[in-house]
Amino acid sequence: MKTKLFYSALVCVIALLTGCGTAQKRLKSATAKRLYGLWEVKAIHNSNEGGYKEMPHGMFKMIIDDGRFVNFMTTDKASMITVDGTYRLVGDSLYIEEINHSFNRTQIGKDNPLNLKLSGSKFMYLRWFQAVDEFGKDQNQWVEEIWQRVELEDMEISRFELEQELRTLLKDADLIKKIID
């Protein structure tokens, strides 16, 4: 069940990204190329708490090579997009998300600068300042996140199943190939 919801959410996010939004100039730096793909958060540390907390499965970030990103989460019962927008890189260590939609309404229309560090091809470290949470409560804390790249092999669906599902939503064979590869 969890796999089907994740799979459905992934397909919906891909359809959303291919069907709407304004494409930006493609980002070409080596760092940008390493960012593209699907990531799952593995651990979070809030500066006002001790140590990192392991995160449950189901919180994802998709970074697209046209300058868009989508954060979404899945559970046994549902999935939802939590944040989306565009992003830009400043050098190799600053990733700035320009928030278009968010369940934290205080973020909408704002830039969210995140310190970025990539470790090999599988891990991404993000650090950002959270002034106010989604409930309007002052936090004034640094948030550190460790993300792991999600490869198709890591998912509990086959390449064939993903391709078949994408064909029901998308007509562009090149785009389907790009998503799968």
Summary of the structure (lengths in Angstrom):
residues: 181
radius of gyration: 16.2
end to end distance: 24.9
largest distance: 48.8
contacts: 481
relative contact order: 0.18
helix: 27%
strand: 42%
